[in-house]
C-alpha cells in the first residue's frame, strides 16, 4: 500500500488559511494547487495569469493550476 503524501508547505499564512478548506479536496494535488493560487495572488508579480503564478511558485507549467480551476470535482458553493 502506498502511503499518501502531504501537501507541500508554502508560506505559513497561506498554509494556515488553506487548511480551513482541506476537507474539500480529496487528493493532494488540488490542495496544493489551491495553495499555489493563493500564494500567486498575494505575490508581487505584475500579471496574475496562470503561467506567471506557476512560474512564481516554482512549477514547470500552469497545467496543474488550470486543471484545478476547470476539471476538479470541488464545488464553488462549498468554498463560500
C-alpha positions in Angstrom: 0.0 0.0 0.0 1.3 3.4 -0.9 1.5 6.0 1.9 -0.3 9.2 0.9 1.9 12.2 0.8 1.2 15.5 2.5 0.8 18.8 0.5 3.9 20.9 0.0 4.3 23.6 2.6 4.3 27.2 1.4 4.1 30.5 3.4 2.7 30.0 6.9 -0.2 32.4 6.5 -1.3 30.7 3.2 -0.9 27.3 4.7 -3.0 28.3 7.7 -5.7 29.9 5.7 -5.9 27.0 3.2 -6.0 24.4 6.0 -9.6 25.5 6.6 -10.6 24.2 3.1 -8.6 21.0 3.1 -11.7 18.8 3.6 -13.0 19.9 0.1 -10.1 18.3 -1.6 -9.8 14.5 -1.5 -6.4 14.4 -3.3 -3.2 16.2 -2.5 -2.8 17.9 -6.0 -5.9 20.1 -5.8 -5.0 21.0 -2.2 -1.5 22.2 -3.4 -3.0 24.0 -6.4 -5.4 25.8 -4.1 -2.4 27.0 -2.0 -0.3 27.9 -5.1 -3.1 30.0 -6.5 -3.4 31.9 -3.2 0.3 32.3 -3.0 0.4 33.7 -6.5 -2.4 36.1 -5.9 -0.7 37.7 -2.9 2.7 37.7 -4.6 4.3 40.8 -6.1 4.2 39.6 -9.8 2.7 42.2 -12.2 0.3 39.9 -14.1 -1.7 37.4 -12.1 -2.0 34.9 -15.0 -1.8 31.1 -14.5 1.6 30.9 -16.3 3.0 33.8 -14.2 1.7 32.3 -11.0 3.1 28.9 -11.9 6.5 30.3 -12.6 6.5 32.4 -9.4 5.7 29.4 -7.2 8.2 27.1 -8.9 6.0 24.9 -11.1 7.2 23.7 -14.5 4.0 24.9 -16.2 0.4 26.0 -15.4 -1.3 22.8 -16.3 -1.9 21.7 -12.7 -3.4 25.1 -11.8 -5.6 25.1 -15.0 -6.8 21.6 -14.2 -7.7 22.6 -10.7 -9.8 25.5 -12.0 -11.5 23.6 -14.8 -11.7 19.9 -14.1 -11.6 19.4 -10.3 -14.7 17.9 -8.7 -14.9 20.6 -5.9 -17.9 23.0 -6.0 -17.6 26.7 -5.8 -20.5 26.8 -3.4 -18.5 24.8 -0.9 -15.8 27.4 -0.9 -18.2 30.2 0.1 
